[in-house]
Amino acid sequence: MAEFMEVDSIDADRLVRRMKAIRAPEMRSAIAVEFLRDGEANAVVRTLGTIVRAASQHADPGYYSAADAITAALSDDTALPYDRRTALYSAATEADAPEVARLFFTGSPRPDGVNDKLMLAPERRVEPRGRVLTLGERKSLARTTRRDLIMHLVRDPHPDVIDILLENPHVTERDVATIAARRPAAPALFVKVAAHRRWRVRYPVRLTLVLNPYTPLHLAMRLCTNLRPADLRQVAVDPSLDELLRRQAGELLEPGGLGLD
């Protein structure tokens, strides 16, 4: 792993201060996109490396928020052209910074046990109503205020139902963590949770997604960036998780490199 000059920490501090001055998450993500898109590739990699390592130490909330904005930008497939992602991935690889290079992954291997035909079926029985409901009926129910229905709807496998449920003001953090813990589940379901402006920043939701082997690997590696050291250690040794994700967690825990000795 390469060691970079102290000036990279100064560049990271400047970017973090700029983001801290803005309260709206959407604006911070816009700054992150500008940083990723327009900066010189090697400088972007060095600055990004400093930020993700500082975020994983949870020492400065500004770095934590900056890492969240950057990983959110990277999760938006329309925000960064493919050739730019490729250039940044190559720069990170040449800099011997694999924990940065993995943030630019755009696809994941398909886990075993995911049956799209069953999970995306247009009809499903929902208790306590005790009858088969169409997808449209379930989407309508996802706006309910009733706790008994919400507790059943969090088990719905269809991403379109979950998408509406995540917007329901009567849904709690525990409900969303239950959704994030589903095994197996369609990859799109986890993408919906991780992209949601309200829920993606909730630490229990983030941790549950990372610890779920059915969460798409590229998504889990970005979410891993903002985990606490104790939880990174758990990820690093969890045999149910993909080897690359375990390695990502371990490398974020390593001392030295990327200007953070």
ZISUL-V719291 format. One record per residue. N is the residue number from 1. RES is the residue in one letter. OMEGA is omega in whole degrees, -180 to 180 (none if undefined). NEAR is the number of other C-alpha atoms within 10 Angstrom. D_LAST is the distance of its C-alpha to the last C-alpha in whole Angstrom. Layout:
<<N RES OMEGA NEAR D_LAST> <N RES OMEGA NEAR D_LAST>>
This chain:
<<1 M -176 14 12> <2 A 173 13 12> <3 E -174 15 9> <4 F -178 18 10> <5 M -179 12 11> <6 E -179 12 10> <7 V 180 12 14> <8 D 176 22 13> <9 S 177 21 11> <10 I 178 13 15> <11 D 179 17 17> <12 A 179 22 15> <13 D -179 17 16> <14 R 180 13 19> <15 L -180 20 20> <16 V 178 20 19> <17 R 180 13 21> <18 R 180 14 24> <19 M -179 23 24> <20 K -179 16 24> <21 A -177 10 27> <22 I -176 12 29> <23 R -175 9 30> <24 A 180 10 32> <25 P -179 17 30> <26 E 179 14 32> <27 M 177 13 31> <28 R 177 24 27> <29 S 178 22 28> <30 A 176 17 30> <31 I 179 20 27> <32 A 178 23 25> <33 V 178 21 28> <34 E 179 14 28> <35 F -178 18 24> <36 L -174 23 24> <37 R -167 17 28> <38 D -177 10 28> <39 G 174 12 24> <40 E -168 12 24> <41 A -178 20 23> <42 N 178 16 20> <43 A 177 18 19> <44 V -179 21 19> <45 V -179 25 17> <46 R -180 26 14> <47 T 179 24 15> <48 L 178 26 16> <49 G 178 28 12> <50 T -178 26 10> <51 I -176 29 13> <52 V 178 25 14> <53 R 178 27 10> <54 A 179 25 11> <55 A -178 25 14> <56 S 177 23 14> <57 Q 179 19 12> <58 H -179 15 15> <59 A -175 11 14> <60 D -179 11 16> <61 P 177 14 19> <62 G 178 21 19> <63 Y 178 27 16> <64 Y -180 22 18> <65 S 179 20 21> <66 A 178 27 20> <67 A 178 28 19> <68 D 180 24 22> <69 A -179 23 24> <70 I -180 23 22> <71 T 175 24 23> <72 A 178 26 27> <73 A 180 23 27> <74 L -180 23 26> <75 S 177 22 29> <76 D -175 12 32> <77 D -178 10 33> <78 T -173 9 35> <79 A -173 17 32> <80 L -180 16 31> <81 P -177 10 33> <82 Y -178 13 32> <83 D 177 9 32> <84 R 176 15 29> <85 R -179 20 27> <86 T -180 14 28> <87 A 179 14 27> <88 L 176 24 23> <89 Y 180 22 23> <90 S 179 17 24> <91 A 179 21 21> <92 A 178 27 19> <93 T 179 17 20> <94 E 179 14 20> <95 A -178 19 17> <96 D 179 16 16> <97 A -176 21 15> <98 P -180 18 17> <99 E 173 25 16> <100 V -179 28 17> <101 A -177 21 20> <102 R 178 19 21> <103 L -178 26 21> <104 F 175 24 24> <105 F -178 18 26> <106 T -179 16 30> <107 G -177 10 32> <108 S 172 13 32> <109 P -178 9 34> <110 R -179 13 37> <111 P 177 16 37> <112 D 173 8 40> <113 G 179 11 42> <114 V -178 15 42> <115 N -177 12 46> <116 D -178 13 46> <117 K 180 8 50> <118 L -174 13 50> <119 M -177 17 47> <120 L 179 17 48> <121 A -177 13 52> <122 P 180 14 54> <123 E -178 17 55> <124 R 177 19 54> <125 R 179 13 55> <126 V 173 17 54> <127 E 5 14 55> <128 P -180 9 56> <129 R 172 9 58> <130 G 177 8 59> <131 R 179 11 60> <132 V 180 13 59> <133 L 176 17 57> <134 T 177 15 56> <135 L 179 17 53> <136 G 178 13 54> <137 E 180 14 55> <138 R 177 24 52> <139 K 177 19 50> <140 S 179 13 53> <141 L -178 18 52> <142 A 177 26 48> <143 R -175 19 49> <144 T 173 17 51> <145 T -174 13 51> <146 R -179 12 52> <147 R -178 11 49> <148 D 178 11 51> <149 L 179 17 51> <150 I -178 21 47> <151 M 176 14 47> <152 H -177 13 48> <153 L 177 23 47> <154 V 178 22 43> <155 R 179 16 45> <156 D -177 24 46> <157 P -173 23 44> <158 H -179 25 45> <159 P -179 20 42> <160 D 176 18 45> <161 V -180 23 46> <162 I 180 25 42> <163 D 179 18 42> <164 I -178 16 45> <165 L -180 25 44> <166 L 179 24 40> <167 E -177 15 42> <168 N -177 15 44> <169 P 180 10 44> <170 H 176 15 45> <171 V -177 20 42> <172 T 176 13 39> <173 E 179 16 36> <174 R 177 11 37> <175 D -178 19 39> <176 V 176 21 37> <177 A 176 21 35> <178 T 176 15 38> <179 I -177 24 38> <180 A -178 28 34> <181 A -176 21 35> <182 R 178 21 38> <183 R -8 14 39> <184 P 177 17 40> <185 A 178 25 40> <186 A 180 24 40> <187 P -178 19 37> <188 A 179 17 38> <189 L -180 22 38> <190 F 177 23 34> <191 V 179 19 34> <192 K -178 18 36> <193 V -175 23 34> <194 A -178 24 31> <195 A -174 16 32> <196 H -174 14 34> <197 R -179 14 33> <198 R -169 13 34> <199 W -175 20 32> <200 R -178 19 29> <201 V 179 17 27> <202 R -172 14 29> <203 Y 179 16 26> <204 P 178 17 29> <205 V 179 22 30> <206 R -178 21 27> <207 L 180 22 26> <208 T 178 19 30> <209 L -179 27 29> <210 V -177 27 26> <211 L 179 20 28> <212 N -178 19 31> <213 P 178 21 32> <214 Y 173 26 34> <215 T 179 30 32> <216 P -172 23 31> <217 L -177 26 28> <218 H 178 19 27> <219 L -180 26 27> <220 A -179 28 26> <221 M 175 25 22> <222 R 180 26 22> <223 L -180 24 23> <224 C -176 26 20> <225 T -174 26 18> <226 N 177 28 19> <227 L 177 23 19> <228 R -179 18 18> <229 P -179 17 16> <230 A 179 11 19> <231 D 173 16 21> <232 L 178 24 18> <233 R 177 16 19> <234 Q 179 15 23> <235 V -175 24 22> <236 A -176 22 21> <237 V -177 15 24> <238 D -175 15 26> <239 P 180 11 29> <240 S -176 12 31> <241 L -180 19 28> <242 D -178 18 28> <243 E -180 13 26> <244 L 178 15 24> <245 L 177 25 23> <246 R 179 21 22> <247 R 178 17 19> <248 Q 180 24 18> <249 A 180 24 17> <250 G -179 18 16> <251 E 174 18 13> <252 L 179 27 12> <253 L -176 18 12> <254 E 174 11 9> <255 P 175 10 6> <256 G -180 14 4> <257 G 175 18 6> <258 L 174 28 8> <259 G -177 20 6> <260 L 177 18 4> <261 D none 8 0>>
